[in-house]
Amino acid sequence: MIDSLYEHQTINNEQLGLPVGKVVCIGRNYLDHIRELGNDVPEQALLFIKPATSLVALDKQLPLPVGLGACHNELEVALLIKSPITKGTPIVLSELIWGVGLGLDLTLRDLQSSLKAQGHPWERAKAFDKACPISSFIPLGQFEDVNNLDFTLAVNNQLRQQGCTANMMRSIESLLVEITTCFTLLPGDIVLTGTPAGVGVLNSGDKLALTLTNRYKFGCEFI
């Protein structure tokens, strides 16, 4: 059952009428993150999905998985889809995206490494319940250029991640085109656009502060 407390919300804490859908994630979209984990640069966008049950509002006390090894932060710019996008849909962002927020792609790193070594899928490490804390969303029109958005993550007042969508390997438009060659995006779906360098272990009691363009600020605490 989807977390009954999660619904898409605006920055003004108003509920949106969009359903809660899947989360399509982009792996290895920032070169600095690829290098910090020693991964290969993919020829195509690396796509994976988190289910709706992974979503939880970011402005809450959030539980960390217990007994499953290290859980890492991966801060990402999130796009909330408002209209269906399928293969061949003209990519006009103002017609397709309701708004922009921030999401945490929580990753059980030890488990992921073990699964990768065995050639197995990553779902156990990426798609567990509440694996995707997500902020409220700011209307797309509030941003001059979604391909040039600065964002940061501080853990216990220490800067851990700092990125800009201008440094992505693929633009927002090209990501939507590539995603929809495989998956139709529906109203209420979310796209996470990749994480920059600075992933690290989260611990119970950690307080996180997230910023988007230095104008929008979010926070949460892990328990």
PyRosetta script that sets phi, psi and omega in degrees:
from pyrosetta import init, pose_from_sequence

init()
pose = pose_from_sequence("MIDSLYEHQTINNEQLGLPVGKVVCIGRNYLDHIRELGNDVPEQALLFIKPATSLVALDKQLPLPVGLGACHNELEVALLIKSPITKGTPIVLSELIWGVGLGLDLTLRDLQSSLKAQGHPWERAKAFDKACPISSFIPLGQFEDVNNLDFTLAVNNQLRQQGCTANMMRSIESLLVEITTCFTLLPGDIVLTGTPAGVGVLNSGDKLALTLTNRYKFGCEFI")
pose.set_psi(1, 134.3)
pose.set_omega(1, 178.5)
pose.set_phi(2, -64.2)
pose.set_psi(2, 141.4)
pose.set_omega(2, 178.7)
pose.set_phi(3, -51.5)
pose.set_psi(3, 116.4)
pose.set_omega(3, -175.6)
pose.set_phi(4, -66.1)
pose.set_psi(4, -14.8)
pose.set_omega(4, -179.9)
pose.set_phi(5, -88.4)
pose.set_psi(5, -12.0)
pose.set_omega(5, -178.2)
pose.set_phi(6, -94.1)
pose.set_psi(6, 126.2)
pose.set_omega(6, 167.2)
pose.set_phi(7, -144.1)
pose.set_psi(7, 149.8)
pose.set_omega(7, 175.2)
pose.set_phi(8, -60.4)
pose.set_psi(8, 133.4)
pose.set_omega(8, -179.6)
pose.set_phi(9, -130.9)
pose.set_psi(9, 152.6)
pose.set_omega(9, 174.5)
pose.set_phi(10, -82.7)
pose.set_psi(10, 168.0)
pose.set_omega(10, 178.4)
pose.set_phi(11, -62.2)
pose.set_psi(11, -18.6)
pose.set_omega(11, 178.1)
pose.set_phi(12, -93.9)
pose.set_psi(12, 15.5)
pose.set_omega(12, 177.6)
pose.set_phi(13, 63.7)
pose.set_psi(13, 30.0)
pose.set_omega(13, 174.4)
pose.set_phi(14, -99.6)
pose.set_psi(14, 140.4)
pose.set_omega(14, 179.3)
pose.set_phi(15, -75.4)
pose.set_psi(15, 138.8)
pose.set_omega(15, 176.5)
pose.set_phi(16, -92.1)
pose.set_psi(16, 152.3)
pose.set_omega(16, -178.8)
pose.set_phi(17, -83.0)
pose.set_psi(17, 7.8)
pose.set_omega(17, -178.0)
pose.set_phi(18, -83.5)
pose.set_psi(18, 143.0)
pose.set_omega(18, 178.0)
pose.set_phi(19, -69.4)
pose.set_psi(19, 163.5)
pose.set_omega(19, 175.5)
pose.set_phi(20, -89.4)
pose.set_psi(20, 117.6)
pose.set_omega(20, -175.9)
pose.set_phi(21, -118.1)
pose.set_psi(21, -154.9)
pose.set_omega(21, -179.2)
pose.set_phi(22, -81.2)
pose.set_psi(22, 165.4)
pose.set_omega(22, 174.7)
pose.set_phi(23, -118.0)
pose.set_psi(23, 117.8)
pose.set_omega(23, 176.3)
pose.set_phi(24, -97.3)
pose.set_psi(24, 122.4)
pose.set_omega(24, -173.3)
pose.set_phi(25, -109.6)
pose.set_psi(25, 147.1)
pose.set_omega(25, 177.7)
pose.set_phi(26, -109.6)
pose.set_psi(26, 118.7)
pose.set_omega(26, 175.7)
pose.set_phi(27, -93.4)
pose.set_psi(27, 149.1)
pose.set_omega(27, 172.9)
pose.set_phi(28, 55.5)
pose.set_psi(28, 54.8)
pose.set_omega(28, 179.3)
pose.set_phi(29, -107.2)
pose.set_psi(29, -1.4)
pose.set_omega(29, 175.6)
pose.set_phi(30, -126.9)
pose.set_psi(30, 126.1)
pose.set_omega(30, -175.8)
pose.set_phi(31, -61.7)
pose.set_psi(31, -36.1)
pose.set_omega(31, -177.7)
pose.set_phi(32, -65.3)
pose.set_psi(32, -34.1)
pose.set_omega(32, 177.1)
pose.set_phi(33, -72.7)
pose.set_psi(33, -39.2)
pose.set_omega(33, 176.2)
pose.set_phi(34, -57.1)
pose.set_psi(34, -43.7)
pose.set_omega(34, -177.7)
pose.set_phi(35, -69.7)
pose.set_psi(35, -37.7)
pose.set_omega(35, -176.4)
pose.set_phi(36, -67.6)
pose.set_psi(36, -26.3)
pose.set_omega(36, 178.4)
pose.set_phi(37, -99.9)
pose.set_psi(37, -0.7)
pose.set_omega(37, 177.3)
pose.set_phi(38, 68.3)
pose.set_psi(38, 31.5)
pose.set_omega(38, -179.3)
pose.set_phi(39, -91.8)
pose.set_psi(39, 163.1)
pose.set_omega(39, 174.5)
pose.set_phi(40, -79.6)
pose.set_psi(40, 151.5)
pose.set_omega(40, 175.2)
pose.set_phi(41, -79.3)
pose.set_psi(41, 121.6)
pose.set_omega(41, -176.6)
pose.set_phi(42, -76.1)
pose.set_psi(42, 144.7)
pose.set_omega(42, 176.4)
pose.set_phi(43, -74.3)
pose.set_psi(43, -33.3)
pose.set_omega(43, 174.9)
pose.set_phi(44, -115.0)
pose.set_psi(44, 160.6)
pose.set_omega(44, 174.6)
pose.set_phi(45, -58.8)
pose.set_psi(45, 136.1)
pose.set_omega(45, 178.5)
pose.set_phi(46, -88.9)
pose.set_psi(46, 113.5)
pose.set_omega(46, -173.7)
pose.set_phi(47, -111.2)
pose.set_psi(47, 139.1)
pose.set_omega(47, 169.7)
pose.set_phi(48, -149.9)
pose.set_psi(48, 166.4)
pose.set_omega(48, -172.8)
pose.set_phi(49, -124.0)
pose.set_psi(49, 137.6)
pose.set_omega(49, 166.6)
pose.set_phi(50, -104.9)
pose.set_psi(50, 137.6)
pose.set_omega(50, -179.8)
pose.set_phi(51, -76.3)
pose.set_psi(51, 168.5)
pose.set_omega(51, 178.3)
pose.set_phi(52, -57.5)
pose.set_psi(52, -29.6)
pose.set_omega(52, -179.2)
pose.set_phi(53, -70.2)
pose.set_psi(53, -9.6)
pose.set_omega(53, 176.9)
pose.set_phi(54, -82.7)
pose.set_psi(54, -13.0)
pose.set_omega(54, -174.1)
pose.set_phi(55, -80.7)
pose.set_psi(55, 138.7)
pose.set_omega(55, 175.4)
pose.set_phi(56, -151.9)
pose.set_psi(56, 144.3)
pose.set_omega(56, -179.4)
pose.set_phi(57, -64.2)
pose.set_psi(57, 138.1)
pose.set_omega(57, -175.8)
pose.set_phi(58, -72.0)
pose.set_psi(58, -25.6)
pose.set_omega(58, -173.1)
pose.set_phi(59, -86.2)
pose.set_psi(59, 35.0)
pose.set_omega(59, -179.2)
pose.set_phi(60, -124.6)
pose.set_psi(60, 168.4)
pose.set_omega(60, 164.8)
pose.set_phi(61, -74.4)
pose.set_psi(61, 125.9)
pose.set_omega(61, -171.8)
pose.set_phi(62, -112.6)
pose.set_psi(62, 136.6)
pose.set_omega(62, 178.6)
pose.set_phi(63, -81.3)
pose.set_psi(63, 142.5)
pose.set_omega(63, 170.9)
pose.set_phi(64, -91.8)
pose.set_psi(64, 143.6)
pose.set_omega(64, 174.5)
pose.set_phi(65, -59.5)
pose.set_psi(65, 142.2)
pose.set_omega(65, -176.0)
pose.set_phi(66, -109.1)
pose.set_psi(66, 134.4)
pose.set_omega(66, 173.0)
pose.set_phi(67, 74.3)
pose.set_psi(67, 19.2)
pose.set_omega(67, -177.6)
pose.set_phi(68, -119.8)
pose.set_psi(68, 17.2)
pose.set_omega(68, 179.0)
pose.set_phi(69, 85.3)
pose.set_psi(69, -168.7)
pose.set_omega(69, -174.4)
pose.set_phi(70, -65.3)
pose.set_psi(70, 134.7)
pose.set_omega(70, 173.2)
pose.set_phi(71, -110.4)
pose.set_psi(71, 122.4)
pose.set_omega(71, -175.9)
pose.set_phi(72, -104.3)
pose.set_psi(72, 147.8)
pose.set_omega(72, 168.6)
pose.set_phi(73, -78.9)
pose.set_psi(73, 141.8)
pose.set_omega(73, 167.5)
pose.set_phi(74, -140.9)
pose.set_psi(74, 101.1)
pose.set_omega(74, -176.7)
pose.set_phi(75, -82.5)
pose.set_psi(75, 134.9)
pose.set_omega(75, -176.3)
pose.set_phi(76, -143.9)
pose.set_psi(76, 148.6)
pose.set_omega(76, 170.1)
pose.set_phi(77, -74.0)
pose.set_psi(77, 132.8)
pose.set_omega(77, -176.1)
pose.set_phi(78, -112.6)
pose.set_psi(78, 138.6)
pose.set_omega(78, 177.7)
pose.set_phi(79, -115.1)
pose.set_psi(79, 129.0)
pose.set_omega(79, 177.8)
pose.set_phi(80, -98.8)
pose.set_psi(80, 118.4)
pose.set_omega(80, -176.5)
pose.set_phi(81, -80.5)
pose.set_psi(81, 137.4)
pose.set_omega(81, 179.8)
pose.set_phi(82, -115.4)
pose.set_psi(82, -16.4)
pose.set_omega(82, -179.0)
pose.set_phi(83, -134.5)
pose.set_psi(83, 150.4)
pose.set_omega(83, 179.5)
pose.set_phi(84, -59.9)
pose.set_psi(84, 138.3)
pose.set_omega(84, 176.0)
pose.set_phi(85, -129.9)
pose.set_psi(85, 120.8)
pose.set_omega(85, 177.6)
pose.set_phi(86, -130.5)
pose.set_psi(86, 178.9)
pose.set_omega(86, -178.6)
pose.set_phi(87, -56.7)
pose.set_psi(87, 125.5)
pose.set_omega(87, 179.6)
pose.set_phi(88, 93.5)
pose.set_psi(88, -7.9)
pose.set_omega(88, 176.9)
pose.set_phi(89, -63.4)
pose.set_psi(89, 128.6)
pose.set_omega(89, 175.3)
pose.set_phi(90, -59.6)
pose.set_psi(90, 131.5)
pose.set_omega(90, -175.2)
pose.set_phi(91, -90.5)
pose.set_psi(91, 90.8)
pose.set_omega(91, 173.8)
pose.set_phi(92, -113.9)
pose.set_psi(92, 103.1)
pose.set_omega(92, -169.4)
pose.set_phi(93, -56.5)
pose.set_psi(93, -39.5)
pose.set_omega(93, -177.6)
pose.set_phi(94, -64.1)
pose.set_psi(94, -21.9)
pose.set_omega(94, -179.6)
pose.set_phi(95, -93.0)
pose.set_psi(95, -14.0)
pose.set_omega(95, -170.7)
pose.set_phi(96, -114.6)
pose.set_psi(96, -27.5)
pose.set_omega(96, -174.1)
pose.set_phi(97, -112.3)
pose.set_psi(97, 125.7)
pose.set_omega(97, 176.3)
pose.set_phi(98, -73.1)
pose.set_psi(98, -48.1)
pose.set_omega(98, -175.1)
pose.set_phi(99, -167.1)
pose.set_psi(99, -176.5)
pose.set_omega(99, -173.7)
pose.set_phi(100, -126.8)
pose.set_psi(100, 140.9)
pose.set_omega(100, 175.2)
pose.set_phi(101, -147.1)
pose.set_psi(101, -161.0)
pose.set_omega(101, 176.8)
pose.set_phi(102, -126.2)
pose.set_psi(102, 145.8)
pose.set_omega(102, 177.9)
pose.set_phi(103, -135.8)
pose.set_psi(103, 155.0)
pose.set_omega(103, 173.0)
pose.set_phi(104, -109.1)
pose.set_psi(104, 117.5)
pose.set_omega(104, 173.0)
pose.set_phi(105, -87.6)
pose.set_psi(105, 83.9)
pose.set_omega(105, -179.6)
pose.set_phi(106, -65.0)
pose.set_psi(106, 134.6)
pose.set_omega(106, -172.8)
pose.set_phi(107, -133.5)
pose.set_psi(107, 124.2)
pose.set_omega(107, 172.8)
pose.set_phi(108, -80.1)
pose.set_psi(108, 93.6)
pose.set_omega(108, -166.7)
pose.set_phi(109, -66.6)
pose.set_psi(109, -42.4)
pose.set_omega(109, 179.5)
pose.set_phi(110, -61.9)
pose.set_psi(110, -43.7)
pose.set_omega(110, -179.8)
pose.set_phi(111, -66.8)
pose.set_psi(111, -41.8)
pose.set_omega(111, 178.7)
pose.set_phi(112, -60.5)
pose.set_psi(112, -44.7)
pose.set_omega(112, -180.0)
pose.set_phi(113, -60.4)
pose.set_psi(113, -40.3)
pose.set_omega(113, 178.8)
pose.set_phi(114, -65.8)
pose.set_psi(114, -43.4)
pose.set_omega(114, 179.5)
pose.set_phi(115, -64.4)
pose.set_psi(115, -43.2)
pose.set_omega(115, 179.0)
pose.set_phi(116, -61.6)
pose.set_psi(116, -41.1)
pose.set_omega(116, -179.0)
pose.set_phi(117, -62.5)
pose.set_psi(117, -28.5)
pose.set_omega(117, -179.9)
pose.set_phi(118, -93.4)
pose.set_psi(118, 0.5)
pose.set_omega(118, -177.9)
pose.set_phi(119, 72.7)
pose.set_psi(119, 24.1)
pose.set_omega(119, -177.4)
pose.set_phi(120, -97.8)
pose.set_psi(120, 158.8)
pose.set_omega(120, 175.2)
pose.set_phi(121, -62.4)
pose.set_psi(121, 166.0)
pose.set_omega(121, -173.7)
pose.set_phi(122, -98.7)
pose.set_psi(122, 0.5)
pose.set_omega(122, -168.7)
pose.set_phi(123, -53.3)
pose.set_psi(123, -38.6)
pose.set_omega(123, -179.3)
pose.set_phi(124, -61.0)
pose.set_psi(124, -28.0)
pose.set_omega(124, -177.3)
pose.set_phi(125, -94.3)
pose.set_psi(125, -15.2)
pose.set_omega(125, -171.2)
pose.set_phi(126, -124.0)
pose.set_psi(126, -23.0)
pose.set_omega(126, -166.9)
pose.set_phi(127, -116.8)
pose.set_psi(127, 17.7)
pose.set_omega(127, -179.4)
pose.set_phi(128, -69.4)
pose.set_psi(128, 166.6)
pose.set_omega(128, 179.5)
pose.set_phi(129, -56.6)
pose.set_psi(129, 133.2)
pose.set_omega(129, 177.9)
pose.set_phi(130, 63.1)
pose.set_psi(130, 29.5)
pose.set_omega(130, 177.2)
pose.set_phi(131, -83.0)
pose.set_psi(131, 0.2)
pose.set_omega(131, -177.6)
pose.set_phi(132, -136.1)
pose.set_psi(132, 75.4)
pose.set_omega(132, 171.7)
pose.set_phi(133, -62.8)
pose.set_psi(133, 132.5)
pose.set_omega(133, -174.3)
pose.set_phi(134, -133.0)
pose.set_psi(134, 142.0)
pose.set_omega(134, -179.6)
pose.set_phi(135, -80.9)
pose.set_psi(135, 176.3)
pose.set_omega(135, 167.0)
pose.set_phi(136, -70.0)
pose.set_psi(136, 167.4)
pose.set_omega(136, -173.3)
pose.set_phi(137, -113.3)
pose.set_psi(137, 140.6)
pose.set_omega(137, 177.8)
pose.set_phi(138, -101.7)
pose.set_psi(138, 134.4)
pose.set_omega(138, -179.4)
pose.set_phi(139, -55.4)
pose.set_psi(139, 141.5)
pose.set_omega(139, -176.7)
pose.set_phi(140, -54.8)
pose.set_psi(140, -36.2)
pose.set_omega(140, -177.3)
pose.set_phi(141, -63.7)
pose.set_psi(141, -13.0)
pose.set_omega(141, 178.2)
pose.set_phi(142, -77.7)
pose.set_psi(142, -7.9)
pose.set_omega(142, -177.2)
pose.set_phi(143, -114.7)
pose.set_psi(143, 132.9)
pose.set_omega(143, 179.4)
pose.set_phi(144, -70.7)
pose.set_psi(144, -38.4)
pose.set_omega(144, -176.0)
pose.set_phi(145, -152.3)
pose.set_psi(145, 108.4)
pose.set_omega(145, -179.2)
pose.set_phi(146, -70.0)
pose.set_psi(146, -13.6)
pose.set_omega(146, 176.0)
pose.set_phi(147, -90.2)
pose.set_psi(147, 16.8)
pose.set_omega(147, 176.1)
pose.set_phi(148, -150.7)
pose.set_psi(148, 60.7)
pose.set_omega(148, -178.5)
pose.set_phi(149, -112.8)
pose.set_psi(149, 124.8)
pose.set_omega(149, 174.8)
pose.set_phi(150, -84.8)
pose.set_psi(150, 144.6)
pose.set_omega(150, 177.2)
pose.set_phi(151, -151.6)
pose.set_psi(151, 150.5)
pose.set_omega(151, -176.2)
pose.set_phi(152, -141.1)
pose.set_psi(152, 158.3)
pose.set_omega(152, 172.7)
pose.set_phi(153, -133.9)
pose.set_psi(153, 126.2)
pose.set_omega(153, 171.5)
pose.set_phi(154, -114.9)
pose.set_psi(154, 138.3)
pose.set_omega(154, 176.8)
pose.set_phi(155, -116.3)
pose.set_psi(155, 118.8)
pose.set_omega(155, -177.0)
pose.set_phi(156, 52.7)
pose.set_psi(156, 45.6)
pose.set_omega(156, 176.6)
pose.set_phi(157, 69.9)
pose.set_psi(157, 9.6)
pose.set_omega(157, 177.3)
pose.set_phi(158, -110.0)
pose.set_psi(158, 122.7)
pose.set_omega(158, -179.6)
pose.set_phi(159, -60.5)
pose.set_psi(159, 126.4)
pose.set_omega(159, -178.8)
pose.set_phi(160, -116.2)
pose.set_psi(160, -41.8)
pose.set_omega(160, 178.8)
pose.set_phi(161, -129.3)
pose.set_psi(161, 141.3)
pose.set_omega(161, 178.3)
pose.set_phi(162, -145.2)
pose.set_psi(162, 122.3)
pose.set_omega(162, -176.7)
pose.set_phi(163, -144.0)
pose.set_psi(163, 172.9)
pose.set_omega(163, 176.1)
pose.set_phi(164, -148.0)
pose.set_psi(164, 134.2)
pose.set_omega(164, -178.8)
pose.set_phi(165, -63.7)
pose.set_psi(165, -16.6)
pose.set_omega(165, 174.8)
pose.set_phi(166, -64.6)
pose.set_psi(166, -19.6)
pose.set_omega(166, -178.9)
pose.set_phi(167, -94.9)
pose.set_psi(167, 4.2)
pose.set_omega(167, 176.9)
pose.set_phi(168, -66.2)
pose.set_psi(168, 150.5)
pose.set_omega(168, 176.0)
pose.set_phi(169, -70.5)
pose.set_psi(169, -25.7)
pose.set_omega(169, -178.9)
pose.set_phi(170, -133.9)
pose.set_psi(170, 137.6)
pose.set_omega(170, 179.6)
pose.set_phi(171, -69.8)
pose.set_psi(171, 166.3)
pose.set_omega(171, 176.8)
pose.set_phi(172, -57.1)
pose.set_psi(172, -46.1)
pose.set_omega(172, -177.9)
pose.set_phi(173, -61.2)
pose.set_psi(173, -45.2)
pose.set_omega(173, -178.2)
pose.set_phi(174, -68.9)
pose.set_psi(174, -32.1)
pose.set_omega(174, 175.6)
pose.set_phi(175, -63.1)
pose.set_psi(175, -44.2)
pose.set_omega(175, -179.6)
pose.set_phi(176, -63.9)
pose.set_psi(176, -38.9)
pose.set_omega(176, 176.9)
pose.set_phi(177, -62.5)
pose.set_psi(177, -46.4)
pose.set_omega(177, -176.3)
pose.set_phi(178, -69.0)
pose.set_psi(178, -41.1)
pose.set_omega(178, 177.6)
pose.set_phi(179, -57.4)
pose.set_psi(179, -46.1)
pose.set_omega(179, -171.2)
pose.set_phi(180, -82.0)
pose.set_psi(180, 2.0)
pose.set_omega(180, 164.5)
pose.set_phi(181, -74.3)
pose.set_psi(181, -17.2)
pose.set_omega(181, -179.0)
pose.set_phi(182, -115.2)
pose.set_psi(182, -47.6)
pose.set_omega(182, -172.5)
pose.set_phi(183, -123.7)
pose.set_psi(183, 133.1)
pose.set_omega(183, 168.2)
pose.set_phi(184, -73.5)
pose.set_psi(184, 133.7)
pose.set_omega(184, 174.1)
pose.set_phi(185, -96.6)
pose.set_psi(185, 133.6)
pose.set_omega(185, -176.2)
pose.set_phi(186, -115.8)
pose.set_psi(186, 158.1)
pose.set_omega(186, 175.9)
pose.set_phi(187, -53.2)
pose.set_psi(187, 130.6)
pose.set_omega(187, -178.0)
pose.set_phi(188, 96.2)
pose.set_psi(188, -12.4)
pose.set_omega(188, 172.8)
pose.set_phi(189, -70.5)
pose.set_psi(189, 157.7)
pose.set_omega(189, 177.6)
pose.set_phi(190, -123.7)
pose.set_psi(190, 140.9)
pose.set_omega(190, 172.0)
pose.set_phi(191, -112.4)
pose.set_psi(191, 123.2)
pose.set_omega(191, 171.0)
pose.set_phi(192, -96.6)
pose.set_psi(192, 128.6)
pose.set_omega(192, -163.9)
pose.set_phi(193, -97.4)
pose.set_psi(193, 8.4)
pose.set_omega(193, 177.5)
pose.set_phi(194, 110.0)
pose.set_psi(194, 159.6)
pose.set_omega(194, -175.7)
pose.set_phi(195, -118.6)
pose.set_psi(195, 142.7)
pose.set_omega(195, 172.8)
pose.set_phi(196, -82.6)
pose.set_psi(196, -179.2)
pose.set_omega(196, 179.0)
pose.set_phi(197, -62.2)
pose.set_psi(197, 159.0)
pose.set_omega(197, 175.9)
pose.set_phi(198, 114.7)
pose.set_psi(198, 13.9)
pose.set_omega(198, 177.0)
pose.set_phi(199, -66.4)
pose.set_psi(199, 149.4)
pose.set_omega(199, -178.1)
pose.set_phi(200, -167.2)
pose.set_psi(200, 173.2)
pose.set_omega(200, -174.6)
pose.set_phi(201, -72.8)
pose.set_psi(201, 136.5)
pose.set_omega(201, 172.4)
pose.set_phi(202, -102.1)
pose.set_psi(202, 144.6)
pose.set_omega(202, -179.5)
pose.set_phi(203, -128.2)
pose.set_psi(203, 155.1)
pose.set_omega(203, 175.3)
pose.set_phi(204, -57.9)
pose.set_psi(204, 133.1)
pose.set_omega(204, -177.6)
pose.set_phi(205, 96.5)
pose.set_psi(205, -10.9)
pose.set_omega(205, 178.8)
pose.set_phi(206, -65.8)
pose.set_psi(206, 136.0)
pose.set_omega(206, 175.7)
pose.set_phi(207, -108.5)
pose.set_psi(207, 126.5)
pose.set_omega(207, -176.4)
pose.set_phi(208, -109.9)
pose.set_psi(208, 138.6)
pose.set_omega(208, 174.2)
pose.set_phi(209, -124.6)
pose.set_psi(209, 125.2)
pose.set_omega(209, -176.5)
pose.set_phi(210, -119.1)
pose.set_psi(210, 141.0)
pose.set_omega(210, 176.5)
pose.set_phi(211, -130.9)
pose.set_psi(211, 148.2)
pose.set_omega(211, 175.3)
pose.set_phi(212, -127.9)
pose.set_psi(212, 115.1)
pose.set_omega(212, -177.3)
pose.set_phi(213, 57.9)
pose.set_psi(213, 23.6)
pose.set_omega(213, -179.3)
pose.set_phi(214, 62.1)
pose.set_psi(214, 1.5)
pose.set_omega(214, -178.9)
pose.set_phi(215, -101.9)
pose.set_psi(215, -36.4)
pose.set_omega(215, -175.8)
pose.set_phi(216, -109.6)
pose.set_psi(216, 129.8)
pose.set_omega(216, -174.2)
pose.set_phi(217, -127.7)
pose.set_psi(217, 138.3)
pose.set_omega(217, -179.0)
pose.set_phi(218, -136.3)
pose.set_psi(218, 160.7)
pose.set_omega(218, 178.8)
pose.set_phi(219, -155.8)
pose.set_psi(219, 160.3)
pose.set_omega(219, 176.2)
pose.set_phi(220, -159.8)
pose.set_psi(220, 169.2)
pose.set_omega(220, 177.7)
pose.set_phi(221, -135.0)
pose.set_psi(221, 137.7)
pose.set_omega(221, 177.8)
pose.set_phi(222, -95.0)
pose.set_psi(222, 137.4)
pose.set_omega(222, -177.8)
pose.set_phi(223, -121.8)
pose.dump_pdb("model.pdb")
